């Protein structure tokens, strides 16, 4: 299945639709985003440029292959062929399509955070500290006024 994000105002994702692969093949039998866009425009009446293909197997700028074992347990591993990685991450409702960087991104969580256009993730000015000390898990929250991570007191 191919997936397409339906864009609204300012590139906001308002829906994600699945399309049979056979509905987006060109004359040579190769997937073609523009054919999928045309198909969705005919089906829904939403303008062709407002449909952007997304990949449910792309996370943090990398493509993953899903396998299912005999017991039905799914695992994912980084794909050997990274040419299948598409637009940073899988689009979700409420996310935004960043046309300049050709990625899907979430809303910026804090003014001081910057967008990593390779992973399509927002990053704090300083990395979060290790979440495990002395065998116990620690929780941290970003403090925008101090631009630092505050450890939760439990």
Secondary structure, DSSP 8 states (H G I E B T S, - for coil): -EEEEEE-GGGBEEEEEEE-GGGGB-TTS-B-HHHHHHHHHHHH---GGGEEEE-TTEETTEEEEEEE-TT--EEEEE-S-GGG--SSS---TT-EEETTTTEEE---SSTT-EEETTTTEEE-SS----SEETTEE--EEEETTTTEEEE---
